[in-house]
Amino acid sequence: MEDLIHIHKTFEKIVLIDTKINNREFDGCIFKNCDFSNSDFSNNTFMDCEFVNCNLSMTQLVKTSLKTVQFTNCKLLGIQFHTCDDFLFNVHFQECTLDYSSFANKKMPKLTLFPVL
């Protein structure tokens, strides 16, 4: 993840706890079984990306762009989504844990949320 731009890459079993990953672009990337808890992902861009079975609890997303991002079976505790960039903000959640996360004043007309069964 040292490169500044990642296009159509798959990241599996990456563990970066309490780490800063800033000013990077991820386009069409897939993250599987990764742990990014308590990390700082501020000022990044995620476009057409997918997170599967990942832990992003307490990850900072200040001024981060989430443009059509799918979260499946992810742990997203305490994420402050309201600090994300508003431009083209589009997220989808399927079977995710979103306890203590905030979407305050965030416009989300295309939000899809599938509950845990």
C-alpha positions in Angstrom: 0.0 0.0 0.0 3.0 2.3 -0.3 2.0 3.4 -3.8 -0.1 6.6 -4.1 -2.5 5.2 -6.7 -3.9 1.6 -6.6 -6.1 0.4 -9.5 -8.0 -2.9 -9.6 -5.9 -4.5 -6.8 -6.9 -7.0 -4.2 -5.6 -6.6 -0.7 -6.0 -9.7 1.5 -5.3 -10.2 5.2 -3.6 -6.9 5.6 -3.2 -5.8 9.3 -2.5 -2.1 9.8 -3.7 -1.2 13.3 -3.1 2.3 14.5 -1.5 3.3 11.1 -1.7 6.4 9.0 -2.6 5.8 5.3 -3.1 9.2 3.8 -3.4 10.9 0.4 -3.8 7.7 -1.6 -6.3 6.7 -4.3 -8.0 3.3 -4.6 -10.0 2.6 -7.7 -11.8 -0.7 -8.2 -9.9 -2.3 -5.3 -11.1 -5.1 -3.1 -10.1 -5.5 0.6 -10.7 -9.0 2.1 -10.2 -10.0 5.7 -8.2 -6.8 6.6 -7.9 -5.1 9.9 -7.5 -1.3 9.8 -8.9 -0.6 13.3 -7.9 2.7 14.9 -6.1 3.8 11.7 -6.2 7.2 10.0 -7.4 7.0 6.4 -7.9 10.8 6.1 -7.7 12.5 2.7 -7.9 9.2 0.7 -10.2 8.4 -2.2 -12.0 5.1 -2.6 -13.9 4.7 -5.8 -15.8 1.6 -6.8 -14.1 -0.4 -3.9 -15.3 -3.3 -1.8 -14.5 -4.2 1.8 -15.3 -7.8 2.7 -14.9 -9.2 6.3 -12.8 -6.2 7.3 -12.5 -4.4 10.7 -12.4 -0.6 10.3 -13.5 0.2 13.8 -12.6 3.7 15.0 -10.8 4.4 11.7 -10.6 8.1 10.9 -12.0 9.2 7.5 -11.6 13.0 7.6 -12.0 14.4 4.1 -12.0 10.9 2.7 -14.0 10.3 -0.5 -16.2 7.2 -0.5 -17.5 7.0 -4.1 -19.6 3.9 -4.5 -18.1 1.8 -1.8 -19.6 -1.6 -0.7 -19.0 -2.9 2.8 -20.0 -6.6 3.3 -19.8 -8.3 6.7 -17.6 -5.5 8.1 -17.1 -4.2 11.6 -17.4 -0.4 11.5 -17.7 0.6 15.1 -17.5 4.3 15.9 -16.8 5.5 12.3 -17.5 9.2 11.8 -18.9 9.1 8.3 -20.1 12.7 8.6 -16.4 13.8 8.3 -16.1 12.2 4.8 -16.1 14.3 1.7 -19.7 15.0 0.5 -18.9 15.0 -3.2 -20.3 11.7 -4.8 -20.6 10.1 -1.3 -22.2 6.7 -2.0 -21.9 3.7 0.4 -23.7 0.4 0.7 -23.7 -1.9 3.7 -24.6 -5.6 3.9 -24.5 -7.5 7.2 -22.3 -4.9 8.8 -21.9 -3.7 12.4 -22.3 0.0 12.5 -22.7 0.7 16.3 -21.7 4.2 17.4 -21.1 5.3 13.9 -22.3 8.8 12.8 -23.9 10.0 9.6 -25.0 13.3 11.1 -26.2 15.7 8.4 -24.9 13.4 5.6 -27.0 13.3 2.4 -27.4 9.7 1.4 -30.1 9.3 -1.2 -28.8 6.0 -2.7 -27.9 4.3 0.6 -28.6 0.6 0.8 -28.5 -1.1 4.2 -29.1 -4.8 4.6 -29.4 -5.9 8.2 -27.7 -8.8 9.8 -30.0 -11.8 9.8 
